Amino acid sequence: MTRHFEYLRPETIDAAIDMKVDYGPQARFWAGGTDMMLLWQRRVVDFDYCIDLTYVPSLRYIEMEGSTLRIGAMATLDDLDLKSNLNSALAALGETARLMNTKQTRTIATVGGNLCHASPSADLTPPLIAMGTQVKLQGPEGERVIPLGDFHIGVNETALADNEIVIEFIVPHVSEQLAASYNRIARTVVDIALVSSAVCLRMDDTRTIRDAGVVLGAVGPTAIRAPNAENVLIGVSLEELANGTAQKAGAQASLAARAISDIRASQEFRTDMTSVLTERSIRRCAEILGDC
Ligand SMILES: Cc1cc2nc3c(=O)[nH]c(=O)nc-3n(C[C@H](O)[C@H](O)[C@H](O)COP(=O)(O)OP(=O)(O)OC[C@H]3O[C@@H](n4cnc5c(N)ncnc54)[C@H](O)[C@@H]3O)c2cc1C
């Protein structure tokens, strides 16, 4: 049976929210459509109204405000790649983006779509949470800002209220003393992650790690923060990082994993790789910080 939906094209954030209020649960936001199209084709989702956010220019930007990085929800994965040279946070996010999809798909797939689809293996989730990112949401009642770590509440489930839209991602304290790295295992370049790990370290003027974020992907229904691994890293000198600390933190990270076995990988493989990938990410961060 042929299925139809009405295509709506707002030009402002307020107009997009008004449309969602007017058309209710039968309306869905559409960003790049790279997840939505597949879900619709497979009849996993159905909707009568498609609210295309592509023509809302105020949602597409990547900019610095002091030491705060702001990424609009409609910034594409390719935009992240193109801005890689701007600073250390974008270097890591650009590198992550280059692991995802193909170049063609990256020009339409958005940051907001990746986070809103809330797949446990979404690649941008671990590095953004590890950086301490917050997400700004807007609904008919106004704006609110929540930690990105609280945004995903289950597989493909977010904390978005009815009629709310994601506006932007806010990454704090971006400087040359920040280093981040994301590593994943996937079968092919267009595959999603079987397991992944992101690390973000911020050091102080004495070259000591002041703040650490370690976040694991695809080993639980949502990304998992590994505070025990983070505690191993905080207070450690840059030199110590390479001397056993990275390995110790990797081992702690794997204890936080809640991996399952499925047709793509076994629980044991995923858990073991969590440790390896975390260690790899820490060593990469140490290299970056060592150069600055
Ligand atoms: C061939 C292929 C390869 C892929 N490879 C990868 C990969 O390597 N890694 C990876 O993580 N993903 C991958 N994906 C998945 C997908 O491309 C990404 O998740 C992409 O970033 C989704 O963005 P989008 O703009 O296309 O989202 P859409 O499909 O438009 O939307 C996804 C969901 O988010 C909602 N949404 C979008 N924007 C907003 C907003 N601002 N506010 C509220 N809700 C919103 C939509 O309603 C929908 O529910 C792949 C997909 C394909 C088809």
The ligand as an SDF file (V2000), in Angstrom:
LIG
                    3D

 53 58  0  0  0  0  0  0  0  0999 V2000
   24.7920    4.2060    5.1220 C   0  0  0  0  0  0  0  0  0  0  0  0
   24.6930    4.7540    6.5040 C   0  0  0  0  0  0  0  0  0  0  0  0
   25.8280    4.7390    7.3040 C   0  0  0  0  0  0  0  0  0  0  0  0
   25.7590    5.2340    8.6110 C   0  0  0  0  0  0  0  0  0  0  0  0
   26.8880    5.2240    9.3720 N   0  0  0  0  0  0  0  0  0  0  0  0
   26.8370    5.6970   10.6450 C   0  0  0  0  0  0  0  0  0  0  0  0
   28.0010    5.6700   11.4500 C   0  0  0  0  0  0  0  0  0  0  0  0
   29.0820    5.2560   11.0380 O   0  0  0  0  0  0  0  0  0  0  0  0
   27.8770    6.1370   12.7230 N   0  0  0  0  0  0  0  0  0  0  0  0
   26.7070    6.6050   13.2320 C   0  0  0  0  0  0  0  0  0  0  0  0
   26.6850    6.9950   14.3950 O   0  0  0  0  0  0  0  0  0  0  0  0
   25.5900    6.6600   12.4670 N   0  0  0  0  0  0  0  0  0  0  0  0
   25.6280    6.2200   11.2030 C   0  0  0  0  0  0  0  0  0  0  0  0
   24.4960    6.2520   10.4220 N   0  0  0  0  0  0  0  0  0  0  0  0
   23.2460    6.7830   10.9710 C   0  0  0  0  0  0  0  0  0  0  0  0
   22.9320    8.2440   10.5820 C   0  0  0  0  0  0  0  0  0  0  0  0
   23.5150    8.6220    9.3610 O   0  0  0  0  0  0  0  0  0  0  0  0
   23.3890    9.2370   11.6680 C   0  0  0  0  0  0  0  0  0  0  0  0
   22.8180    8.9030   12.9020 O   0  0  0  0  0  0  0  0  0  0  0  0
   23.0180   10.6910   11.2990 C   0  0  0  0  0  0  0  0  0  0  0  0
   23.8310   11.5890   12.0110 O   0  0  0  0  0  0  0  0  0  0  0  0
   21.5480   10.9990   11.5500 C   0  0  0  0  0  0  0  0  0  0  0  0
   21.3340   12.3580   11.2390 O   0  0  0  0  0  0  0  0  0  0  0  0
   20.1470   12.8320   10.2870 P   0  0  0  0  0  0  0  0  0  0  0  0
   20.2860   14.3170   10.1710 O   0  0  0  0  0  0  0  0  0  0  0  0
   20.1200   12.0810    9.0270 O   0  0  0  0  0  0  0  0  0  0  0  0
   18.8920   12.4540   11.2140 O   0  0  0  0  0  0  0  0  0  0  0  0
   17.3860   12.1430   10.7770 P   0  0  0  0  0  0  0  0  0  0  0  0
   17.3060   10.8020   10.1700 O   0  0  0  0  0  0  0  0  0  0  0  0
   16.7880   13.2760   10.0020 O   0  0  0  0  0  0  0  0  0  0  0  0
   16.6830   12.1450   12.2260 O   0  0  0  0  0  0  0  0  0  0  0  0
   16.9920   11.1570   13.1880 C   0  0  0  0  0  0  0  0  0  0  0  0
   16.0440   11.3450   14.3910 C   0  0  0  0  0  0  0  0  0  0  0  0
   16.3200   12.5540   15.0590 O   0  0  0  0  0  0  0  0  0  0  0  0
   15.1640   13.3780   15.1300 C   0  0  0  0  0  0  0  0  0  0  0  0
   15.6810   14.7430   15.0130 N   0  0  0  0  0  0  0  0  0  0  0  0
   16.6120   15.1790   14.1120 C   0  0  0  0  0  0  0  0  0  0  0  0
   16.9590   16.4420   14.3850 N   0  0  0  0  0  0  0  0  0  0  0  0
   16.2390   16.8270   15.4750 C   0  0  0  0  0  0  0  0  0  0  0  0
   16.1700   18.0230   16.2520 C   0  0  0  0  0  0  0  0  0  0  0  0
   16.9310   19.1030   15.9750 N   0  0  0  0  0  0  0  0  0  0  0  0
   15.3390   18.0590   17.3150 N   0  0  0  0  0  0  0  0  0  0  0  0
   14.5830   16.9790   17.6310 C   0  0  0  0  0  0  0  0  0  0  0  0
   14.5900   15.8130   16.9380 N   0  0  0  0  0  0  0  0  0  0  0  0
   15.4140   15.7430   15.8750 C   0  0  0  0  0  0  0  0  0  0  0  0
   14.2720   12.9170   13.9950 C   0  0  0  0  0  0  0  0  0  0  0  0
   12.9090   13.1980   14.2520 O   0  0  0  0  0  0  0  0  0  0  0  0
   14.5650   11.4210   14.0160 C   0  0  0  0  0  0  0  0  0  0  0  0
   13.8130   10.8080   15.0420 O   0  0  0  0  0  0  0  0  0  0  0  0
   24.5180    5.7460    9.1150 C   0  0  0  0  0  0  0  0  0  0  0  0
   23.3840    5.7550    8.2830 C   0  0  0  0  0  0  0  0  0  0  0  0
   23.4530    5.2740    7.0020 C   0  0  0  0  0  0  0  0  0  0  0  0
   22.2230    5.2970    6.1600 C   0  0  0  0  0  0  0  0  0  0  0  0
  1  2  1  0
  2  3  1  0
  2 52  2  0
  3  4  2  0
  4  5  1  0
  4 50  1  0
  5  6  2  0
  6  7  1  0
  6 13  1  0
  7  8  2  0
  7  9  1  0
  9 10  1  0
 10 11  2  0
 10 12  1  0
 12 13  2  0
 13 14  1  0
 14 15  1  0
 14 50  1  0
 15 16  1  0
 16 17  1  0
 16 18  1  0
 18 19  1  0
 18 20  1  0
 20 21  1  0
 20 22  1  0
 22 23  1  0
 23 24  1  0
 24 25  2  0
 24 26  1  0
 24 27  1  0
 27 28  1  0
 28 29  2  0
 28 30  1  0
 28 31  1  0
 31 32  1  0
 32 33  1  0
 33 34  1  0
 33 48  1  0
 34 35  1  0
 35 36  1  0
 35 46  1  0
 36 37  1  0
 36 45  1  0
 37 38  2  0
 38 39  1  0
 39 40  1  0
 39 45  2  0
 40 41  1  0
 40 42  2  0
 42 43  1  0
 43 44  2  0
 44 45  1  0
 46 47  1  0
 46 48  1  0
 48 49  1  0
 50 51  2  0
 51 52  1  0
 52 53  1  0
M  END
$$$$
